[in-house]
Structures are given as structure tokens and as C-alpha cells.
Amino acid sequence: MNDLSPSSSLPRVVLVALTKHGAAQAAALARQLPAAEVCVAAKFAAALAGQLNPVRAYEGAFKDEVPGLFAHYDQIVFFVSLGAVVRLIAPHLKSKDEDPGVLVVDDAAQFVIPVLSGHVGGANAMAEAVAALLGATPVLTTASDVGKTIPVDILGRELGWTVEAPKLNITRVSAAVVNEEPVAFVQEAGSPHWWTRPTPLPAHIHRFDRFEAVELDRYAAVLWVTHAPVPPTLWQWLDQRLVVYRPPLEDRA
């Protein structure tokens, strides 16, 4: 679970409500997230009276607020119906690398649903954190999170690792991981503490400490954590089966 205490390095979070009941729910969550801002219709802003959170009270049509929310926040938590949120955000979607995380909390505050940028944008992690604060259930649909396996596109991000691979490679290798095909994980550099899930590493992920030890023909994909240069001929030969991770140079396996 993400640490959402005031001392953490926090994403820019806004809680959004369009109804009186939603404003009350947003106010309750805001009390546990002092760094979050709240966006409500002006007529319901009284629900936030006495709280320290910044309040964005809008007049007029809420759809006119959406571009500003997308531009200024990393995580948008809606106390609005899922269908309405989908229609509101649809005209503003760009890509998973640019869009903020978007979450929906149901009217009874029983479920927290990551709708957009769940994986790369961090909405899945945010949903788990918000659900813990509300005593709710996070509803995750991203295959690597549901299946408790390696998230190829963001592996090691919290350790400072960067991904070096064409997007097509990331897509193909992610499919191999999720579909439980044989995958070689080679770690020659970086922190060994990259697997943080409470469940064991899936059995189809085979670990190696040297690239030379891998019989490449046996594996559908190779994840390689290294400081070593990767020759163009190797990228070409592996043909979309390779993703490379670059840890900070000071890290050692």
C-alpha cells in the first residue's frame, strides 16, 4: 500500500464530487489526505467547511473543469458514477504515458475502481491506498496486478530503474509474462529487492545472474537488469523478446 501520510512524497491528488452525498464522502476522505485538494460544486462547498484541504468550488458545468483537472493533477478520485466518469474524461484522453490516474469510488464507498492509467499512471496503487483508508475493496483489472506477476513496463520504477526497449517489445514481453510462458529474468545489477509482492515469484519466471547462462531458445521473453551495453545484433536476434532495465549506476546486485 502507498504511504499517504503528510510526510510522504505525494502525487498531486484531487477528490471530485458532483452531488451533496458525494461531497460528504469526499470530505471524509480528505480528512485522511491532508495534502489532497477537493473539487466540488460551489453549492456543496459547505461540506468542506473547517477542513484544511484546498477546495476548488466550481460554478457552471462540470465538464468545463475536466481539462484543468487533467492538466494539474496526477490522481483524480471521483465520487461519481463510473459511466458518467467515462463520458466526462473520454474527450481528453491522450496516452497511458500522459494521462493522470483516474479512480471512481462507488456511492456507498464500498469499492474503489481504477479507470485510467492504473498501471503506468499509478491509479492501481492509489486505489489500494484509498480503499485501505475507506475500508473498501480495490477493484483491479490490470492483468499483472490481478495475476500477481511482473509488471514489465514499470518494474523497478520505485528503485530508480529505467526501461530500455521499444514499446512493441514491452507489449510482447508483457503478454508472455501474463500468459505464463517461460520467461528468463537476468539480474546483473541493481537492488535484489525488486519483488515486493507477498506471493512467491510465479514458477514460469526463471532467475539467472548472468545473461550468458540463459539458453535463449527455451524462453519466450528475457528481462535483463544490467549496466552492460546491448549490441544491436542482440536486439535484432531476440526480435521483440527482450526488455532491458537500467538501475542507477551506483546500485549493485
Disulfide bonds with the S-S distance in Angstrom:
none
